[in-house]
Amino acid sequence: MRTPARARHRRPEPPHDSGEDARALQSLGYTQQLQRRLGAFGNFSASLSVISIMSGTLLLFGYGLNSGGPAVIMWGWLAAGPLVLCLAAALAEITSRYPTSGGLYYMARQLGGERWSWYTGWLNLLGLLGGLAAQDYGIATFTAAWANLQFGHTPTPGSLLILYAVVLALHAMLNLFGTRLMNVLTSLSAWWHLVGAVVIVGALAFLPSHHRSAGFVFSEFTNNTGWSSSIYVILLGMLLPVFALAGYDTSAHLSEETSRAAVAAARGIVRSVAVSWLAGGVLLAALLFAVQDYATTLAGPTGVPVAQILLDALGLTVAKVLLLVIIVAQFLCGYAVTASASRMIYAFARDGALPGSARWRQVSRRTAVPARAVRLAVGAAFVLALPSLYSATAFSAVTAISVVGFTPAYAVPVLLRLRHRGRFTPGPWHLGRWSRPIGWVAVVWAAAVTVLFLLPQTSPVTGTTFNYTPVAVAVALGMAALWWRVGRRSYRVPHAGSPAEVGQFEGSGR
């Protein structure tokens, strides 16, 4: 985190030797196999695309309206942002020291040992696969809403699942083309998200004939969860900002494909969260001020409250155009999520952590892409969404799976870094004297969030409203525990080299 004075007197960076990244990676125990075609902006764009203000914020917008309403959406977003940023900054500091595709589990290995690393990796993998499932299923629901406006199509659970499978297949296909296309698409995605958000906010600000009052946006409370405790409902509403501002570890997972990774990946993590928090807050406020009829927004024929707001406030033609802008942004986000999940699988398999690791760690000679890891990522994501055929709360459960996977996986390296100060020497990007206070805030926040989203979201709890997040997490951890007994002999995460080898190759400063 740079002070303004230091930013004004920033020293020009020296010319970069592309071999320095490969030598730094070698000091971490790995040989360069992937191609470093991402620059700092490409790395930042990838995390910005995965966070995606037009995905996470809008996919759970209807959930937020039911679990607390406008007041919880706005105040929850404002409150959660700085806490998420603390966790992101603490993780960025460790990423600067250990810029590898393995990301979190590699950090946990260096700071805590193999068992910490093993379970961190499985949690991170669960979070990525849950995030991919939630993202692509959300694309299917928004596409179905557009089809409802255009053709009068009424989606069913079966048709949504088919559409979801098509979206997953498209993301897999595009990810097989290599890093050059990734650099183009992630950069396009960053601009599409920011410009698209400006267009949507501008349309919602100037075109509707009626806007809601600030009192409605900041104080209207709605509880359609069935729970009588307002405090519990407010806490449940926090799922929206926590899910929406997740996925920034993408910058770490793509660090072996990024030039100046020790600095660029760390900056990508922090900047993507900060930009998404600011832009997402403006987008949410614009949507809430533009609500015309609250009951219709919640129960409109499109099945997607965001689509209903656009339709009621802007008319059919403009609503369809803006929905397409949102769908393209979400599709680009899903592409980046698929890339991140596949790199995690590749790295985890490279270190022998997965059943059949020899298969999943293979890299295509033609494209330098872990093609089989890409296919495994989309296949596992499809399985996670199968309960949508019978569960009314499947989508929120999948998003909760993502949060419960991501959040503790983010926090474990930070906790280990705090507990074992002597094992960690900061890399080129660091927090200085703020490292420990920011780290403890991040760890406490992560623990609270993890417990919260294992709890029931809807009352009464029935077969169709059951939050199966604890089941999914228990299955994942059970598989991890079983495989630890059988396959830990094949698990070999290299020891990092000396801090001088890793931390100084990019020069000093953040």
C-alpha positions as CSV (number, residue, x, y, z in Angstrom):
1,M,0.0,0.0,0.0
2,R,1.7,3.1,-1.2
3,T,1.6,6.5,0.5
4,P,0.7,9.5,-1.7
5,A,4.1,11.0,-1.2
6,R,5.9,7.9,-2.2
7,A,3.6,7.5,-5.2
8,R,4.6,11.0,-6.4
9,H,8.3,10.1,-6.3
10,R,8.1,6.6,-7.7
11,R,11.3,5.4,-9.2
12,P,11.2,4.2,-12.8
13,E,11.3,0.4,-12.9
14,P,14.4,-1.1,-14.5
15,P,14.1,-3.0,-17.8
16,H,12.8,-6.4,-17.1
17,D,14.8,-9.6,-17.9
18,S,12.2,-12.2,-18.8
19,G,14.6,-14.9,-17.4
20,E,14.3,-13.4,-13.9
21,D,10.8,-14.7,-13.4
22,A,11.9,-18.2,-14.5
23,R,14.9,-18.1,-12.1
24,A,12.7,-16.9,-9.3
25,L,10.2,-19.7,-10.0
26,Q,13.1,-22.1,-10.0
27,S,14.1,-20.9,-6.5
28,L,10.6,-21.7,-5.4
29,G,11.1,-25.3,-6.6
30,Y,9.5,-25.3,-10.1
31,T,10.6,-25.3,-13.7
32,Q,8.9,-22.8,-16.0
33,Q,6.3,-24.6,-18.1
34,L,3.6,-22.1,-18.8
35,Q,4.2,-19.1,-21.0
36,R,4.5,-15.6,-19.4
37,R,2.4,-13.6,-21.7
38,L,0.4,-11.6,-19.1
39,G,1.5,-8.2,-18.0
40,A,0.5,-6.3,-14.9
41,F,-2.7,-5.1,-16.5
42,G,-3.6,-8.5,-17.8
43,N,-3.1,-10.1,-14.3
44,F,-5.2,-7.3,-12.7
45,S,-7.8,-7.7,-15.4
46,A,-8.1,-11.5,-14.7
47,S,-8.9,-10.9,-11.0
48,L,-11.2,-8.0,-11.9
49,S,-13.0,-10.3,-14.3
50,V,-13.4,-13.1,-11.8
51,I,-14.7,-10.7,-9.1
52,S,-16.9,-9.1,-11.9
53,I,-19.2,-6.4,-10.6
54,M,-21.8,-7.5,-13.2
55,S,-21.7,-11.1,-12.0
56,G,-21.5,-11.5,-8.3
57,T,-23.3,-8.3,-7.4
58,L,-26.1,-9.0,-9.8
59,L,-26.4,-12.8,-9.5
60,L,-27.2,-12.5,-5.8
61,F,-29.2,-9.2,-6.1
62,G,-32.5,-11.0,-5.7
63,Y,-31.2,-13.0,-2.8
64,G,-30.2,-9.7,-1.1
65,L,-33.7,-8.2,-1.7
66,N,-35.2,-11.2,0.1
67,S,-32.6,-11.4,2.8
68,G,-32.7,-7.9,4.3
69,G,-33.7,-5.8,1.3
70,P,-32.1,-2.5,0.0
71,A,-30.8,-1.4,3.4
72,V,-28.9,-4.6,4.0
73,I,-27.6,-4.6,0.4
74,M,-26.1,-1.1,0.6
75,W,-24.9,-1.1,4.2
76,G,-23.6,-4.7,3.9
77,W,-21.7,-3.7,0.8
78,L,-20.2,-0.7,2.4
79,A,-19.2,-2.6,5.6
80,A,-17.9,-5.7,3.9
81,G,-15.6,-4.0,1.4
82,P,-12.9,-2.8,3.8
83,L,-12.8,-6.2,5.6
84,V,-12.5,-8.0,2.3
85,L,-9.7,-5.6,1.3
86,C,-7.8,-6.4,4.5
87,L,-7.9,-10.1,3.7
88,A,-6.9,-9.3,0.1
89,A,-4.0,-7.1,1.2
90,A,-2.7,-9.7,3.7
91,L,-2.9,-12.4,1.0
92,A,-1.2,-10.1,-1.6
93,E,1.8,-9.6,0.8
94,I,2.3,-13.4,0.9
95,T,1.7,-13.8,-2.8
96,S,4.6,-11.3,-3.4
97,R,6.9,-13.7,-1.6
98,Y,5.5,-16.9,-3.2
99,P,4.2,-16.1,-6.8
100,T,3.3,-19.6,-8.0
101,S,0.2,-21.1,-9.7
102,G,-0.5,-23.2,-6.6
103,G,-1.1,-20.0,-4.7
104,L,-2.6,-20.6,-1.3
105,Y,-1.6,-24.2,-0.7
106,Y,2.0,-23.5,-1.6
107,M,2.0,-20.5,0.8
108,A,0.6,-22.8,3.5
109,R,3.3,-25.4,2.9
110,Q,6.1,-22.9,3.3
111,L,4.6,-21.3,6.4
112,G,2.9,-24.2,8.2
113,G,3.8,-27.6,6.7
114,E,2.3,-30.3,4.5
115,R,-1.0,-31.0,6.3
116,W,-1.9,-27.3,6.4
117,S,-1.0,-27.1,2.8
118,W,-3.1,-30.2,1.9
119,Y,-6.4,-28.9,3.4
120,T,-5.8,-25.4,2.2
121,G,-5.5,-26.7,-1.3
122,W,-8.7,-28.7,-1.1
123,L,-10.6,-25.8,0.3
124,N,-9.3,-23.5,-2.4
125,L,-10.2,-26.0,-5.0
126,L,-13.7,-26.3,-3.6
127,G,-14.1,-22.5,-3.6
128,L,-13.0,-22.2,-7.2
129,L,-15.2,-25.0,-8.4
130,G,-18.2,-23.6,-6.5
131,G,-17.4,-20.2,-7.9
132,L,-17.3,-21.6,-11.4
133,A,-20.6,-23.4,-10.9
134,A,-22.3,-20.3,-9.4
135,Q,-21.0,-18.0,-12.1
136,D,-22.0,-20.1,-15.1
137,Y,-25.3,-21.1,-13.6
138,G,-25.9,-17.4,-13.1
139,I,-25.1,-16.8,-16.7
140,A,-27.7,-19.4,-17.6
141,T,-30.4,-17.6,-15.5
142,F,-29.7,-14.2,-17.0
143,T,-29.7,-15.6,-20.5
144,A,-33.0,-17.3,-19.8
145,A,-34.3,-13.9,-18.5
146,W,-33.3,-12.3,-21.8
147,A,-35.0,-15.1,-23.7
148,N,-38.1,-14.4,-21.7
149,L,-38.1,-10.7,-22.8
150,Q,-37.3,-11.6,-26.4
151,F,-39.3,-14.7,-27.0
152,G,-41.6,-15.2,-24.0
153,H,-39.6,-18.3,-23.0
154,T,-40.3,-19.5,-19.4
155,P,-37.3,-21.2,-18.0
156,T,-37.5,-24.6,-16.1
157,P,-34.9,-26.2,-13.9
158,G,-34.2,-28.7,-16.8
159,S,-33.7,-26.0,-19.5
160,L,-31.5,-24.0,-17.2
161,L,-29.3,-27.0,-16.5
162,I,-28.9,-27.6,-20.3
163,L,-28.1,-23.9,-20.9
164,Y,-25.6,-24.1,-18.0
165,A,-23.9,-27.1,-19.6
166,V,-23.6,-25.2,-22.9
167,V,-22.0,-22.2,-21.1
168,L,-19.5,-24.5,-19.3
169,A,-18.6,-26.2,-22.6
170,L,-17.9,-22.8,-24.3
171,H,-15.7,-21.7,-21.4
172,A,-13.7,-25.0,-21.7
173,M,-13.3,-24.6,-25.4
174,L,-12.0,-21.0,-25.2
175,N,-9.6,-21.9,-22.4
176,L,-8.0,-24.5,-24.6
177,F,-6.7,-21.8,-27.0
178,G,-3.8,-20.6,-24.7
179,T,-2.5,-17.6,-22.8
180,R,-2.4,-15.3,-25.8
181,L,-6.2,-15.4,-26.1
182,M,-6.5,-15.1,-22.3
183,N,-4.5,-11.9,-22.4
184,V,-6.8,-10.4,-25.0
185,L,-10.0,-11.6,-23.3
186,T,-9.1,-10.6,-19.8
187,S,-8.1,-7.1,-20.9
188,L,-11.3,-6.8,-22.9
189,S,-13.2,-8.0,-19.9
190,A,-11.8,-5.3,-17.6
191,W,-12.8,-2.5,-20.0
192,W,-16.2,-4.1,-20.8
193,H,-17.0,-4.3,-17.1
194,L,-16.1,-0.8,-16.3
195,V,-17.6,0.8,-19.4
196,G,-20.6,-1.4,-19.2
197,A,-21.2,-0.4,-15.6
198,V,-21.0,3.3,-16.6
199,V,-23.5,2.8,-19.3
200,I,-25.9,0.9,-17.0
201,V,-25.6,3.4,-14.2
202,G,-26.0,6.3,-16.6
203,A,-29.2,4.8,-18.1
204,L,-30.7,4.1,-14.6
205,A,-29.8,7.6,-13.4
206,F,-31.2,9.6,-16.3
207,L,-33.9,7.6,-18.2
208,P,-36.5,6.4,-15.6
209,S,-39.4,8.8,-14.9
210,H,-39.3,7.9,-11.2
211,H,-36.6,7.2,-8.7
212,R,-36.8,5.8,-5.1
213,S,-35.9,8.0,-2.2
214,A,-32.6,7.7,-0.3
215,G,-34.7,6.5,2.7
216,F,-35.9,3.5,0.6
217,V,-32.4,2.6,-0.6
218,F,-30.7,3.0,2.8
219,S,-33.4,2.0,5.3
220,E,-35.9,-0.3,3.7
221,F,-35.7,-3.7,5.4
222,T,-37.3,-6.8,3.9
223,N,-37.3,-10.3,5.4
224,N,-38.6,-13.1,3.2
225,T,-36.4,-15.8,4.7
226,G,-38.8,-17.1,7.2
227,W,-36.5,-16.4,10.1
228,S,-37.8,-14.0,12.8
229,S,-34.5,-12.7,14.0
230,S,-33.6,-9.5,12.1
231,I,-30.0,-9.7,13.1
232,Y,-29.7,-13.2,11.6
233,V,-31.3,-12.0,8.4
234,I,-28.9,-9.1,8.2
235,L,-26.0,-11.4,8.6
236,L,-27.4,-13.8,5.9
237,G,-27.6,-10.8,3.5
238,M,-23.8,-10.4,3.8
239,L,-23.5,-13.4,1.4
240,L,-24.0,-10.9,-1.5
241,P,-20.9,-8.8,-0.9
242,V,-18.7,-11.6,0.4
243,F,-19.4,-13.8,-2.7
244,A,-19.2,-10.8,-5.1
245,L,-15.8,-9.7,-3.8
246,A,-14.2,-13.2,-4.0
247,G,-11.9,-14.8,-6.5
248,Y,-9.1,-12.3,-6.4
249,D,-6.6,-15.2,-5.8
250,T,-6.8,-15.5,-9.6
251,S,-3.9,-13.1,-9.7
252,A,-1.8,-15.6,-7.7
253,H,-2.9,-18.6,-9.7
254,L,-1.8,-16.8,-13.0
255,S,1.5,-15.6,-11.5
256,E,3.5,-18.2,-13.5
257,E,2.0,-16.7,-16.6
258,T,2.7,-13.1,-15.5
259,S,5.8,-10.9,-16.0
260,R,7.2,-9.3,-12.8
261,A,4.9,-11.7,-11.0
262,A,6.1,-10.9,-7.4
263,V,4.9,-7.3,-7.8
264,A,2.2,-7.6,-10.5
265,A,0.3,-10.4,-8.9
266,A,0.2,-8.7,-5.5
267,R,-0.9,-5.4,-7.0
268,G,-3.5,-7.3,-9.1
269,I,-5.1,-8.7,-6.0
270,V,-5.5,-5.5,-4.1
271,R,-6.4,-3.2,-7.0
272,S,-9.0,-5.6,-8.3
273,V,-10.8,-5.7,-4.9
274,A,-10.6,-1.9,-4.5
275,V,-11.9,-1.1,-7.9
276,S,-14.7,-3.7,-7.7
277,W,-15.9,-2.5,-4.3
278,L,-16.2,1.1,-5.5
279,A,-17.7,0.4,-8.9
280,G,-20.0,-2.3,-7.5
281,G,-21.4,0.0,-4.8
282,V,-22.3,2.6,-7.4
283,L,-24.0,-0.1,-9.6
284,L,-26.0,-1.5,-6.7
285,A,-27.2,2.0,-5.7
286,A,-28.2,2.8,-9.2
287,L,-30.4,-0.4,-9.4
288,L,-32.0,0.3,-6.0
289,F,-32.9,3.9,-6.8
290,A,-34.4,2.7,-10.1
291,V,-36.8,0.1,-8.5
292,Q,-40.3,0.9,-9.7
293,D,-42.5,-1.7,-8.0
294,Y,-40.8,-3.7,-5.2
295,A,-43.2,-6.7,-5.3
296,T,-43.0,-7.0,-9.1
297,T,-39.2,-6.8,-8.9
298,L,-39.1,-9.8,-6.6
299,A,-41.7,-11.9,-8.4
300,G,-41.6,-10.8,-12.0
301,P,-42.0,-13.1,-14.9
302,T,-38.3,-12.9,-15.9
303,G,-37.3,-14.7,-12.7
304,V,-34.3,-12.3,-12.4
305,P,-34.9,-9.1,-10.3
306,V,-32.2,-7.1,-12.1
307,A,-33.9,-7.8,-15.5
308,Q,-37.2,-6.8,-14.0
309,I,-35.8,-3.4,-12.8
310,L,-34.3,-2.7,-16.2
311,L,-37.7,-3.6,-17.9
312,D,-39.8,-1.5,-15.5
313,A,-37.5,1.5,-15.4
314,L,-36.2,1.6,-19.0
315,G,-38.6,-0.2,-21.2
316,L,-38.3,-3.5,-23.2
317,T,-35.8,-2.4,-25.9
318,V,-33.2,-0.8,-23.6
319,A,-33.7,-3.6,-21.0
320,K,-32.8,-6.3,-23.6
321,V,-29.7,-4.3,-24.8
322,L,-28.4,-3.8,-21.2
323,L,-29.1,-7.4,-20.3
324,L,-26.9,-8.4,-23.2
325,V,-24.1,-6.1,-21.9
326,I,-24.4,-7.9,-18.5
327,I,-24.5,-11.4,-20.0
328,V,-21.3,-10.7,-22.1
329,A,-19.6,-9.4,-18.9
330,Q,-20.6,-12.5,-17.0
331,F,-19.4,-14.7,-19.8
332,L,-16.0,-13.1,-19.8
333,C,-16.0,-13.5,-16.0
334,G,-16.8,-17.2,-16.3
335,Y,-13.9,-17.6,-18.8
336,A,-11.5,-16.2,-16.2
337,V,-12.9,-18.3,-13.4
338,T,-12.4,-21.4,-15.6
339,A,-8.8,-20.4,-16.2
340,S,-8.1,-19.9,-12.5
341,A,-9.7,-23.2,-11.5
342,S,-7.8,-25.1,-14.1
343,R,-4.5,-23.6,-13.0
344,M,-5.2,-24.6,-9.4
345,I,-6.0,-28.1,-10.5
346,Y,-2.8,-28.2,-12.6
347,A,-0.6,-27.0,-9.8
348,F,-2.2,-29.2,-7.2
349,A,-1.8,-32.2,-9.5
350,R,1.8,-31.2,-10.2
351,D,2.5,-31.6,-6.5
352,G,0.8,-35.0,-6.4
353,A,-2.3,-33.9,-4.4
354,L,-5.1,-35.3,-6.6
355,P,-6.2,-38.8,-7.5
356,G,-4.8,-39.4,-11.0
357,S,-2.4,-36.4,-10.6
358,A,-0.3,-37.6,-13.5
359,R,-3.2,-37.1,-15.8
360,W,-4.4,-33.7,-14.6
361,R,-0.9,-32.0,-14.5
362,Q,-0.2,-32.6,-18.2
363,V,0.3,-29.5,-20.3
364,S,-0.5,-29.3,-24.0
365,R,2.7,-28.9,-26.1
366,R,0.9,-26.8,-28.7
367,T,-0.8,-24.3,-26.5
368,A,1.0,-24.6,-23.1
369,V,-2.4,-25.0,-21.4
370,P,-3.3,-27.7,-18.9
371,A,-6.1,-29.0,-21.1
372,R,-7.2,-31.9,-19.0
373,A,-7.3,-29.7,-15.9
374,V,-9.7,-27.4,-17.8
375,R,-12.0,-30.3,-18.6
376,L,-11.9,-31.6,-15.0
377,A,-12.8,-28.1,-13.7
378,V,-16.0,-27.7,-15.9
379,G,-17.0,-31.3,-15.2
380,A,-16.8,-30.9,-11.5
381,A,-18.7,-27.6,-11.7
382,F,-21.5,-29.3,-13.6
383,V,-21.9,-31.9,-10.8
384,L,-22.1,-29.2,-8.1
385,A,-25.1,-27.6,-9.9
386,L,-27.1,-30.9,-10.3
387,P,-29.2,-30.2,-7.1
388,S,-30.7,-27.3,-9.0
389,L,-33.1,-29.8,-10.6
390,Y,-34.9,-30.2,-7.3
391,S,-33.7,-27.6,-4.8
392,A,-35.2,-24.1,-4.7
393,T,-32.2,-22.7,-2.9
394,A,-29.5,-24.5,-4.9
395,F,-28.0,-21.4,-6.4
396,S,-27.5,-19.6,-3.1
397,A,-26.1,-22.9,-1.7
398,V,-23.6,-23.1,-4.5
399,T,-22.5,-19.5,-3.8
400,A,-22.2,-20.3,-0.1
401,I,-20.0,-23.4,-1.1
402,S,-17.8,-21.0,-3.0
403,V,-17.5,-18.6,0.0
404,V,-16.9,-21.4,2.5
405,G,-14.2,-22.8,0.3
406,F,-12.5,-19.5,-0.6
407,T,-12.6,-17.7,2.7
408,P,-10.8,-20.1,5.0
409,A,-8.3,-20.9,2.2
410,Y,-7.5,-17.2,2.0
411,A,-7.2,-16.9,5.7
412,V,-5.0,-20.0,6.5
413,P,-1.7,-18.6,4.9
414,V,-2.4,-15.3,6.7
415,L,-2.9,-17.0,10.0
416,L,0.3,-19.1,9.6
417,R,2.2,-16.0,8.6
418,L,1.1,-14.3,11.8
419,R,1.8,-17.4,14.0
420,H,5.3,-18.1,12.5
421,R,6.8,-14.6,12.0
422,G,10.3,-16.1,11.7
423,R,9.4,-18.2,8.7
424,F,8.4,-15.3,6.5
425,T,10.5,-12.6,4.9
426,P,8.4,-10.1,2.8
427,G,8.7,-9.9,-0.9
428,P,8.9,-6.7,-3.0
429,W,5.3,-5.8,-2.2
430,H,4.5,-5.6,1.5
431,L,2.4,-3.9,4.2
432,G,5.2,-2.8,6.5
433,R,4.1,-2.1,10.0
434,W,0.5,-2.6,9.1
435,S,1.0,-6.3,8.3
436,R,0.0,-7.7,11.6
437,P,-3.0,-5.6,12.5
438,I,-4.4,-6.0,9.0
439,G,-3.7,-9.7,9.1
440,W,-5.6,-10.2,12.4
441,V,-8.6,-8.3,11.2
442,A,-8.6,-10.5,8.1
443,V,-8.4,-13.8,10.0
444,V,-11.2,-12.9,12.4
445,W,-13.4,-11.7,9.6
446,A,-12.8,-14.9,7.6
447,A,-13.6,-17.1,10.6
448,A,-16.9,-15.3,11.2
449,V,-18.0,-15.5,7.5
450,T,-17.1,-19.2,7.2
451,V,-19.3,-20.2,10.2
452,L,-22.2,-17.9,9.0
453,F,-22.7,-19.5,5.6
454,L,-22.7,-23.0,6.9
455,L,-26.0,-22.1,8.7
456,P,-29.5,-22.5,7.2
457,Q,-30.6,-19.6,5.0
458,T,-34.4,-20.3,4.8
459,S,-37.0,-21.3,7.3
460,P,-38.6,-23.8,7.6
461,V,-35.8,-26.1,6.6
462,T,-37.1,-28.7,4.2
463,G,-35.8,-30.9,1.4
464,T,-36.1,-28.0,-1.1
465,T,-34.7,-25.3,1.2
466,F,-31.9,-27.2,2.9
467,N,-28.6,-25.4,2.7
468,Y,-26.4,-28.3,1.4
469,T,-23.2,-26.3,1.9
470,P,-22.1,-28.2,5.0
471,V,-22.7,-31.5,3.1
472,A,-20.5,-30.3,0.2
473,V,-17.8,-29.1,2.5
474,A,-17.9,-32.2,4.6
475,V,-17.6,-34.4,1.4
476,A,-14.7,-32.4,0.1
477,L,-12.8,-32.5,3.5
478,G,-13.7,-36.1,3.9
479,M,-12.2,-36.9,0.5
480,A,-9.2,-34.8,1.4
481,A,-8.7,-36.7,4.7
482,L,-9.1,-40.1,3.0
483,W,-6.7,-39.2,0.2
484,W,-4.2,-37.9,2.8
485,R,-4.0,-41.3,4.3
486,V,-3.6,-43.0,0.9
487,G,-1.8,-40.4,-1.3
488,R,0.3,-38.2,1.0
489,R,3.4,-40.1,0.0
490,S,3.1,-38.7,-3.5
491,Y,2.5,-35.1,-2.2
492,R,5.6,-33.1,-2.6
493,V,5.5,-29.3,-2.4
494,P,9.0,-27.9,-2.9
495,H,10.7,-25.8,-0.3
496,A,11.3,-22.3,-1.4
497,G,14.8,-21.0,-1.9
498,S,16.3,-18.2,0.1
499,P,14.5,-14.9,0.5
500,A,17.3,-13.2,-1.5
501,E,16.6,-15.5,-4.4
502,V,12.9,-14.8,-4.4
503,G,12.2,-11.5,-2.8
504,Q,14.9,-9.3,-4.4
505,F,14.7,-10.2,-8.0
506,E,12.1,-7.6,-8.8
507,G,13.9,-4.9,-6.8
508,S,12.5,-3.1,-3.7
509,G,9.3,-1.2,-3.2
510,R,5.7,-1.9,-3.9
